[in-house]
Amino acid sequence: MATGEWTLKRLMTEVVGSGHKSADDMTPAQAREAFERILAGEPDQTTLGAFWLANRWKRNTPEELGAYIDVMAEQSVEFAEPDADPVDCGANYDGKSRTAVLGVGAGLLAAAAGTPVVTHSGDRVPTQKGVAYKHVLDALGVRTELSPESSASMVDDVGFGFYYQPAFNPGIDALNDRRDQMGVRTFVNTIETLANPAGANVHLGSFYHLPYAKRIIDTYGASERYEIDRVVMFQGMEGYDDVRPGSTTVAVGANGELDDFTIETAEYGMAMTEDDLAVDDVAEASAAITEAVLSGERDDAFADAIALNAALRIFARDDAASIDEGLRMAQVAIEDGSASAVLEAAQEF
């Protein structure tokens, strides 16, 4: 049990529980103690649910989120750092339900172009319980239920690695039943994407609105445990780390500065709507699309979207000076067979 004076019930009564307009923010010390108590399984379900909902109403500050991820890193995450320095792709763990998951193909393609990539997810995580990285990789015949050490070896051997939440972040995984009872997203849905089990220096994620991207960038800045040199966020389909077609904002945080700019995806060959990327069986269709695109057998909207998403990963790590350059690198990796070879290496790992 956590020690201290700030039980969740007291925090509800005196700090966060008075409503979204009148609630106060917690100090980092209060937020830290609260999450220590949550991971220890101390609060009863009613109090825990009320605390999560109060945090949702008032919206967490970067300082609160920074305290949460520090506790998560110290008490739940088992880090396993590869020799490579990958891009950490923190897609929303509750997955997608309508459009194809492009991040697997994009990550493998970026790896083939020379940018190592790490992905991580759980299995049918609340609230959406949609299709995530794990399910597409399973459909491709890639092992997913790995120890963190094996995941790190996968990054070094293949250029692309997958970390499985129950194996590397068991404390967060253990909260799934209680999260499921909530029926709405909580701050846990945010912080699990920031776990960074490979200790990467670059984080790539997605957002709906620019203020959220700034909050994530500032969260890493407020953290005492994480040192992230560069954060790249973009507007994603279904909240996932697959870039949204059309006019899309990209935010880059580095050296304490935030830069944001807008891209028109059609200018990079992604001239389609989100509906054009919809599929029926998300896991199986995403796997089939990934295999066909990486082998060069498919040249359509999905191929364009995977290539652009790979380019954003290459750009995030600063392996290309521009998205255009990253796109050319991705296209070459398909044409010369490197992309297909990386997929095969992942399947054989």
C-alpha positions as a printed NumPy array, in Angstrom:
array([[  0.   ,   0.   ,   0.   ],
       [  1.221,   3.509,  -0.795],
       [  2.162,   5.718,   2.126],
       [  1.122,   9.343,   2.421],
       [ -1.912,  11.403,   3.19 ],
       [ -3.596,  11.739,  -0.201],
       [ -6.032,   8.867,  -0.589],
       [ -8.141,   8.929,  -3.734],
       [-11.224,   9.719,  -1.646],
       [ -9.502,  12.761,  -0.125],
       [ -8.299,  13.91 ,  -3.56 ],
       [-11.876,  13.635,  -4.807],
       [-13.246,  15.636,  -1.871],
       [-10.616,  18.354,  -1.697],
       [ -9.028,  18.65 ,  -5.167],
       [-10.343,  17.045,  -8.347],
       [-13.934,  16.048,  -7.633],
       [-15.903,  19.284,  -7.761],
       [-16.605,  19.266, -11.5  ],
       [-14.816,  20.152, -14.71 ],
       [-15.028,  23.941, -14.164],
       [-14.239,  24.235, -10.469],
       [-11.87 ,  21.328,  -9.829],
       [ -8.266,  22.03 ,  -8.924],
       [ -5.244,  20.4  , -10.473],
       [ -3.139,  18.016,  -8.428],
       [  0.477,  18.649,  -7.595],
       [  2.911,  16.126,  -9.076],
       [  3.331,  14.642,  -5.603],
       [ -0.427,  14.153,  -5.22 ],
       [ -0.747,  12.606,  -8.69 ],
       [  2.197,  10.318,  -7.969],
       [  0.672,   9.084,  -4.726],
       [ -2.704,   8.568,  -6.384],
       [ -1.28 ,   6.357,  -9.092],
       [  0.889,   4.423,  -6.65 ],
       [ -2.294,   3.592,  -4.755],
       [ -4.055,   2.568,  -7.983],
       [ -1.251,   0.213,  -9.041],
       [ -1.212,  -1.262,  -5.541],
       [ -4.912,  -2.136,  -5.931],
       [ -5.882,  -0.074,  -2.897],
       [ -8.97 ,   1.941,  -3.982],
       [-12.37 ,   0.284,  -4.054],
       [-14.01 ,   0.212,  -7.463],
       [-16.44 ,   3.048,  -6.741],
       [-13.7  ,   5.424,  -5.602],
       [-11.402,   4.434,  -8.457],
       [-14.124,   4.962, -11.047],
       [-15.025,   8.343,  -9.571],
       [-11.37 ,   9.401,  -9.597],
       [-10.908,   8.358, -13.211],
       [-14.069,  10.189, -14.239],
       [-13.059,  13.333, -12.33 ],
       [ -9.711,  13.313, -14.14 ],
       [-11.557,  13.006, -17.441],
       [-13.875,  15.93 , -16.593],
       [-11.181,  18.33 , -15.559],
       [ -8.529,  17.155, -18.075],
       [ -5.131,  16.192, -16.811],
       [ -2.259,  18.628, -16.875],
       [  1.131,  17.604, -18.28 ],
       [  2.479,  17.698, -14.729],
       [ -0.128,  15.183, -13.572],
       [  0.437,  12.953, -16.582],
       [  4.195,  13.234, -16.102],
       [  3.802,  11.967, -12.535],
       [  1.6  ,   9.115, -13.734],
       [  4.083,   7.923, -16.368],
       [  6.944,   8.179, -13.886],
       [  5.131,   5.88 , -11.456],
       [  4.27 ,   3.543, -14.335],
       [  7.917,   3.435, -15.398],
       [  9.149,   2.762, -11.894],
       [  6.555,   0.241, -10.735],
       [  5.191,  -1.512, -13.817],
       [  7.293,  -1.214, -16.988],
       [ 10.036,  -3.748, -17.661],
       [ 12.354,  -1.905, -20.028],
       [ 14.447,  -3.81 , -22.557],
       [ 16.518,  -1.533, -24.758],
       [ 17.801,  -2.794, -28.11 ],
       [ 21.189,  -1.722, -29.42 ],
       [ 19.357,   0.147, -32.174],
       [ 17.7  ,   3.461, -31.329],
       [ 14.199,   3.025, -32.724],
       [ 11.177,   5.239, -33.168],
       [  8.657,   4.416, -30.437],
       [  5.193,   4.189, -32.013],
       [  2.566,   4.595, -29.324],
       [ -0.748,   3.925, -31.026],
       [ -3.93 ,   3.941, -28.95 ],
       [ -4.117,   0.481, -27.438],
       [ -7.88 ,   0.154, -27.829],
       [ -7.341,  -0.132, -31.568],
       [ -9.402,   0.462, -34.677],
       [-12.744,  -0.921, -35.78 ],
       [-13.38 ,   0.457, -39.256],
       [-10.253,   1.314, -41.244],
       [ -7.19 ,  -0.794, -41.974],
       [ -4.305,  -0.762, -39.503],
       [ -1.473,   0.722, -41.556],
       [  1.148,   1.035, -38.81 ],
       [  2.417,  -2.53 , -39.132],
       [  3.154,  -2.115, -42.835],
       [  4.493,   1.397, -42.267],
       [  6.793,   0.235, -39.474],
       [  8.165,  -2.681, -41.482],
       [  8.637,  -0.43 , -44.498],
       [ 10.44 ,   2.235, -42.47 ],
       [ 12.697,  -0.488, -41.052],
       [ 13.491,  -1.619, -44.579],
       [ 14.475,   1.957, -45.407],
       [ 16.876,   2.067, -42.453],
       [ 14.719,   3.459, -39.626],
       [ 14.255,   0.956, -36.767],
       [ 10.736,   0.993, -35.353],
       [  9.145,  -0.278, -32.142],
       [  5.42 ,  -0.843, -31.689],
       [  3.54 ,  -1.974, -28.58 ],
       [ -0.02 ,  -2.856, -27.681],
       [ -2.215,  -5.096, -25.583],
       [ -4.998,  -7.469, -26.551],
       [ -8.561,  -6.091, -26.924],
       [ -7.957,  -3.211, -24.541],
       [-10.96 ,  -1.188, -23.245],
       [-12.847,   0.791, -24.203],
       [-13.091,   0.111, -27.912],
       [-11.448,  -3.334, -27.761],
       [-10.561,  -2.871, -31.403],
       [ -7.881,  -4.263, -33.67 ],
       [ -4.387,  -3.203, -32.645],
       [ -0.824,  -3.98 , -33.697],
       [ -0.88 ,  -7.397, -32.016],
       [ -3.848,  -8.672, -34.004],
       [ -2.428,  -7.695, -37.399],
       [  0.955,  -9.211, -36.551],
       [ -0.774, -12.403, -35.383],
       [ -2.606, -12.583, -38.712],
       [  0.745, -12.182, -40.508],
       [  2.241, -15.069, -38.561],
       [  4.606, -12.85 , -36.548],
       [  5.172, -13.839, -32.92 ],
       [  3.762, -11.273, -30.515],
       [  3.662, -12.806, -27.045],
       [  7.354, -12.189, -26.407],
       [  9.378, -11.338, -23.343],
       [ 10.73 ,  -7.772, -23.352],
       [ 14.24 ,  -9.124, -23.944],
       [ 13.047, -11.051, -26.994],
       [ 11.268,  -7.946, -28.263],
       [ 14.528,  -5.998, -28.005],
       [ 16.335,  -8.758, -29.911],
       [ 13.627,  -8.585, -32.568],
       [ 14.354,  -4.885, -33.083],
       [ 18.068,  -5.561, -33.556],
       [ 17.605,  -8.635, -35.769],
       [ 14.736,  -7.375, -37.922],
       [ 14.711,  -3.567, -37.604],
       [ 11.125,  -3.764, -36.373],
       [ 10.012,  -4.944, -32.939],
       [  6.795,  -5.554, -31.029],
       [  6.404,  -5.334, -27.245],
       [  3.37 ,  -7.025, -25.663],
       [  1.716,  -5.124, -22.809],
       [  1.058,  -8.053, -20.44 ],
       [  4.759,  -8.937, -20.654],
       [  6.358,  -5.503, -20.293],
       [  3.69 ,  -3.48 , -18.451],
       [  1.795,  -5.944, -16.231],
       [  0.618,  -3.344, -13.7  ],
       [ -1.295,  -1.446, -16.379],
       [ -2.565,  -4.644, -17.987],
       [ -4.006,  -5.7  , -14.612],
       [ -6.302,  -2.639, -14.655],
       [ -8.171,  -3.779, -17.776],
       [-11.172,  -5.303, -15.987],
       [-11.776,  -2.137, -13.986],
       [-11.254,   0.034, -17.071],
       [-13.798,  -2.102, -18.898],
       [-16.375,  -1.407, -16.193],
       [-15.93 ,   2.346, -16.712],
       [-17.223,   2.275, -20.267],
       [-15.259,   5.43 , -21.201],
       [-11.614,   6.187, -21.798],
       [ -9.498,   7.208, -18.831],
       [ -6.04 ,   8.725, -18.483],
       [ -4.688,   5.161, -18.503],
       [ -5.519,   5.024, -22.225],
       [ -3.143,   7.953, -22.673],
       [ -0.257,   6.949, -20.445],
       [  0.014,   3.36 , -21.677],
       [  0.88 ,   4.682, -25.143],
       [  3.797,   6.602, -23.577],
       [  5.382,   3.592, -21.846],
       [  8.291,   3.448, -24.34 ],
       [  9.54 ,  -0.028, -23.318],
       [ 12.511,   0.132, -25.703],
       [ 13.861,   3.343, -24.177],
       [ 13.673,   5.125, -27.535],
       [ 14.694,   8.759, -27.917],
       [ 11.91 ,   9.48 , -30.432],
       [  8.171,   9.075, -29.867],
       [  5.536,   9.095, -32.604],
       [  1.844,   9.307, -31.8  ],
       [ -1.484,  10.689, -32.94 ],
       [ -4.068,  13.225, -31.824],
       [ -7.432,  14.714, -32.717],
       [ -6.644,  18.32 , -31.782],
       [ -3.372,  20.237, -31.551],
       [ -3.727,  21.084, -27.821],
       [ -3.626,  17.352, -27.094],
       [ -0.381,  16.983, -29.035],
       [  1.121,  19.816, -27.013],
       [ -0.045,  18.147, -23.806],
       [  1.773,  14.922, -24.746],
       [  4.946,  16.795, -25.664],
       [  4.774,  18.705, -22.375],
       [  4.066,  15.483, -20.463],
       [  7.4  ,  14.052, -21.507],
       [  8.938,  17.396, -20.571],
       [  7.39 ,  17.189, -17.088],
       [  8.533,  13.605, -16.549],
       [ 11.524,  12.941, -14.326],
       [ 11.951,   9.4  , -15.643],
       [ 11.674,   9.752, -19.419],
       [ 14.148,  11.586, -21.616],
       [ 12.678,  11.938, -25.09 ],
       [ 14.625,  14.06 , -27.567],
       [ 11.9  ,  14.387, -30.187],
       [  8.132,  13.882, -30.249],
       [  6.21 ,  13.822, -33.535],
       [  2.417,  13.787, -33.432],
       [ -0.108,  13.887, -36.254],
       [ -3.856,  13.671, -36.721],
       [ -4.65 ,   9.969, -37.   ],
       [ -7.533,   7.896, -38.272],
       [ -9.693,   6.591, -35.419],
       [ -7.158,   8.083, -33.02 ],
       [ -4.533,   5.594, -34.229],
       [ -1.05 ,   6.343, -35.5  ],
       [ -2.177,   6.13 , -39.142],
       [ -2.22 ,   9.571, -40.706],
       [ -5.641,  10.946, -41.601],
       [ -6.174,  11.664, -45.315],
       [ -6.669,  15.258, -46.357],
       [ -5.475,  18.37 , -44.59 ],
       [ -3.544,  17.083, -41.576],
       [ -1.652,  18.861, -38.824],
       [  1.762,  17.573, -37.732],
       [  3.352,  18.697, -34.453],
       [  7.053,  18.307, -33.673],
       [  8.44 ,  18.823, -30.191],
       [ 12.201,  19.024, -29.726],
       [ 14.569,  20.896, -27.404],
       [ 11.648,  22.363, -25.478],
       [ 10.147,  23.909, -28.61 ],
       [  6.935,  23.048, -30.464],
       [  6.578,  23.424, -34.21 ],
       [  3.385,  22.579, -36.045],
       [  2.582,  22.596, -39.73 ],
       [ -0.12 ,  21.332, -42.039],
       [  0.341,  18.858, -44.859],
       [ -2.018,  17.975, -47.672],
       [ -1.7  ,  14.218, -47.963],
       [ -2.714,  14.288, -51.627],
       [  0.566,  16.059, -52.363],
       [  2.362,  12.918, -51.154],
       [  0.302,  10.512, -53.238],
       [ -2.318,   9.873, -50.557],
       [ -5.229,  11.232, -52.589],
       [ -8.126,   9.395, -51.011],
       [-10.691,   9.745, -48.26 ],
       [-10.813,   7.87 , -44.982],
       [-13.719,   5.83 , -46.358],
       [-11.418,   4.508, -49.09 ],
       [ -9.311,   2.887, -46.364],
       [-12.22 ,   1.109, -44.662],
       [-12.225,  -2.694, -44.53 ],
       [-14.604,  -5.348, -43.211],
       [-12.361,  -7.715, -41.237],
       [ -9.81 ,  -5.245, -39.875],
       [ -7.179,  -7.719, -38.654],
       [ -7.195, -10.103, -41.61 ],
       [ -7.615,  -7.4  , -44.239],
       [ -4.831,  -5.283, -42.719],
       [ -2.482,  -8.273, -42.753],
       [ -3.278,  -9.108, -46.375],
       [ -2.861,  -5.467, -47.411],
       [  0.464,  -5.225, -45.571],
       [  1.867,  -8.319, -47.258],
       [  0.739,  -7.255, -50.718],
       [  2.056,  -3.696, -50.381],
       [  5.465,  -4.724, -49.038],
       [  5.909,  -7.297, -51.808],
       [  5.136,  -4.672, -54.45 ],
       [  2.023,  -6.54 , -55.595],
       [ -0.36 ,  -3.783, -54.635],
       [ -0.276,  -0.237, -55.992],
       [ -3.398,   1.556, -54.772],
       [ -4.672,   3.81 , -52.021],
       [ -3.459,   1.43 , -49.323],
       [  0.029,   1.333, -50.839],
       [  0.14 ,   5.135, -50.933],
       [ -1.066,   5.387, -47.343],
       [  1.441,   2.856, -46.005],
       [  4.291,   4.599, -47.841],
       [  3.347,   8.011, -46.416],
       [  3.031,   6.611, -42.909],
       [  6.462,   5.014, -43.29 ],
       [  7.817,   8.37 , -44.44 ],
       [  6.508,  10.007, -41.265],
       [  8.37 ,   7.435, -39.172],
       [ 11.557,   8.039, -41.124],
       [ 11.077,  11.798, -40.74 ],
       [ 10.332,  11.445, -37.015],
       [ 13.735,   9.886, -36.386],
       [ 15.399,  12.566, -38.511],
       [ 16.598,   9.943, -41.   ],
       [ 15.129,  12.161, -43.716],
       [ 15.19 ,  15.944, -43.811],
       [ 11.642,  16.076, -45.159],
       [  8.561,  13.916, -45.567],
       [  9.195,  13.955, -49.334],
       [ 12.639,  12.451, -48.847],
       [ 11.254,   9.844, -46.454],
       [  8.617,   8.918, -49.014],
       [ 11.255,   8.346, -51.685],
       [ 13.238,   6.144, -49.28 ],
       [ 10.121,   4.088, -48.553],
       [  9.322,   3.641, -52.225],
       [ 12.842,   2.461, -52.984],
       [ 12.618,  -0.095, -50.157],
       [  9.586,  -1.656, -51.841],
       [ 11.104,  -1.568, -55.309],
       [ 14.396,  -3.208, -54.331],
       [ 12.794,  -5.983, -52.273],
       [ 14.014,  -4.757, -48.892],
       [ 10.486,  -4.348, -47.522],
       [  9.482,  -7.89 , -48.381],
       [ 12.709,  -9.169, -46.814],
       [ 12.021,  -7.371, -43.524],
       [  8.53 ,  -8.868, -43.345],
       [  9.972, -12.307, -43.96 ],
       [ 12.575, -11.759, -41.235],
       [  9.826, -10.752, -38.8  ],
       [  7.839, -13.865, -39.636],
       [ 10.897, -16.068, -39.135],
       [ 12.017, -14.446, -35.861]])
